[in-house]
Amino acid sequence: MAFAITRKFGNAVARNRRRRQLRAIMYELAPVLPSGAFLLAIRDGGPELSYDELRDSLSQALHRAIPGWQDQGSDVTTTQGVQS
């Protein structure tokens, strides 16, 4: 798993905080994700998302990226209207 977070996202503190949050979410989802490598690209416009909004957005992105993937067994839920 790798993270590409542009400088447009924010300063080093903001980028590292988001990286830690993404790592925690991916570890939470690891038991239900298919094996493979993941590269998460984060651009500007995301610093204002809360942890829960980020988790929901990432879950939605994984549903679009991995055909047939279901996040069964995790407490990740998706909501409508959250942009990823």
C-alpha beads as a LAMMPS data file, in Angstrom:
LAMMPS data file: protein, C-alpha beads

84 atoms
83 bonds

1 atom types
1 bond types

-500.0 500.0 xlo xhi
-500.0 500.0 ylo yhi
-500.0 500.0 zlo zhi

Masses

1 110.0

Atoms # bond

1 1 1 0.000 0.000 0.000
2 1 1 1.377 3.378 -0.975
3 1 1 0.112 6.936 -0.678
4 1 1 0.754 9.800 -3.090
5 1 1 -0.314 13.057 -1.461
6 1 1 0.440 16.232 -3.394
7 1 1 1.779 19.383 -1.762
8 1 1 -1.406 21.138 -2.837
9 1 1 -3.127 19.121 -0.113
10 1 1 -1.390 21.081 2.619
11 1 1 1.777 21.348 4.638
12 1 1 3.800 18.334 5.817
13 1 1 1.823 18.066 9.050
14 1 1 -1.505 17.863 7.194
15 1 1 -0.143 15.379 4.639
16 1 1 1.331 13.127 7.328
17 1 1 -1.865 13.249 9.377
18 1 1 -3.893 12.207 6.324
19 1 1 -1.367 9.456 5.540
20 1 1 -1.766 8.059 9.074
21 1 1 -5.548 8.193 8.776
22 1 1 -5.483 6.393 5.420
23 1 1 -3.120 3.751 6.776
24 1 1 -5.472 3.116 9.717
25 1 1 -8.474 2.785 7.412
26 1 1 -6.652 0.408 5.075
27 1 1 -5.552 -1.781 8.013
28 1 1 -9.161 -1.840 9.174
29 1 1 -10.240 -2.999 5.718
30 1 1 -7.305 -5.389 5.143
31 1 1 -9.141 -8.574 6.167
32 1 1 -11.849 -8.024 3.544
33 1 1 -9.729 -6.566 0.718
34 1 1 -8.434 -8.775 -2.074
35 1 1 -4.689 -9.321 -2.055
36 1 1 -2.682 -6.943 -4.199
37 1 1 -0.971 -3.595 -4.222
38 1 1 -2.851 -0.363 -3.686
39 1 1 -1.748 3.165 -4.573
40 1 1 -3.932 5.886 -3.133
41 1 1 -3.507 9.276 -4.804
42 1 1 -4.723 12.217 -2.734
43 1 1 -5.064 15.629 -4.311
44 1 1 -6.110 19.008 -3.017
45 1 1 -9.635 19.495 -1.746
46 1 1 -9.622 16.771 0.878
47 1 1 -8.166 18.291 4.059
48 1 1 -11.579 19.318 5.329
49 1 1 -12.944 15.745 5.391
50 1 1 -13.414 14.208 8.824
51 1 1 -12.073 10.721 9.544
52 1 1 -15.538 9.180 9.087
53 1 1 -16.109 11.048 5.814
54 1 1 -12.683 9.948 4.602
55 1 1 -13.440 6.326 5.523
56 1 1 -16.777 6.451 3.679
57 1 1 -15.185 8.097 0.644
58 1 1 -12.387 5.519 0.527
59 1 1 -14.913 2.701 0.820
60 1 1 -16.875 4.122 -2.119
61 1 1 -13.684 4.469 -4.177
62 1 1 -12.751 0.846 -3.458
63 1 1 -16.228 -0.293 -4.525
64 1 1 -15.696 1.475 -7.859
65 1 1 -12.110 0.244 -8.311
66 1 1 -12.584 -3.409 -7.342
67 1 1 -15.477 -5.082 -9.183
68 1 1 -17.550 -7.250 -6.874
69 1 1 -15.794 -6.154 -3.682
70 1 1 -17.956 -6.058 -0.598
71 1 1 -16.773 -4.674 2.726
72 1 1 -18.571 -7.363 4.713
73 1 1 -17.239 -7.919 8.185
74 1 1 -15.998 -4.369 8.657
75 1 1 -17.746 -1.438 10.232
76 1 1 -17.166 0.741 7.170
77 1 1 -20.389 2.160 5.815
78 1 1 -20.986 4.219 2.738
79 1 1 -23.072 7.359 2.511
80 1 1 -24.478 9.168 -0.456
81 1 1 -23.096 12.548 -1.457
82 1 1 -19.496 12.165 -0.266
83 1 1 -17.051 12.991 -3.025
84 1 1 -13.815 11.007 -3.344

Bonds

1 1 1 2
2 1 2 3
3 1 3 4
4 1 4 5
5 1 5 6
6 1 6 7
7 1 7 8
8 1 8 9
9 1 9 10
10 1 10 11
11 1 11 12
12 1 12 13
13 1 13 14
14 1 14 15
15 1 15 16
16 1 16 17
17 1 17 18
18 1 18 19
19 1 19 20
20 1 20 21
21 1 21 22
22 1 22 23
23 1 23 24
24 1 24 25
25 1 25 26
26 1 26 27
27 1 27 28
28 1 28 29
29 1 29 30
30 1 30 31
31 1 31 32
32 1 32 33
33 1 33 34
34 1 34 35
35 1 35 36
36 1 36 37
37 1 37 38
38 1 38 39
39 1 39 40
40 1 40 41
41 1 41 42
42 1 42 43
43 1 43 44
44 1 44 45
45 1 45 46
46 1 46 47
47 1 47 48
48 1 48 49
49 1 49 50
50 1 50 51
51 1 51 52
52 1 52 53
53 1 53 54
54 1 54 55
55 1 55 56
56 1 56 57
57 1 57 58
58 1 58 59
59 1 59 60
60 1 60 61
61 1 61 62
62 1 62 63
63 1 63 64
64 1 64 65
65 1 65 66
66 1 66 67
67 1 67 68
68 1 68 69
69 1 69 70
70 1 70 71
71 1 71 72
72 1 72 73
73 1 73 74
74 1 74 75
75 1 75 76
76 1 76 77
77 1 77 78
78 1 78 79
79 1 79 80
80 1 80 81
81 1 81 82
82 1 82 83
83 1 83 84
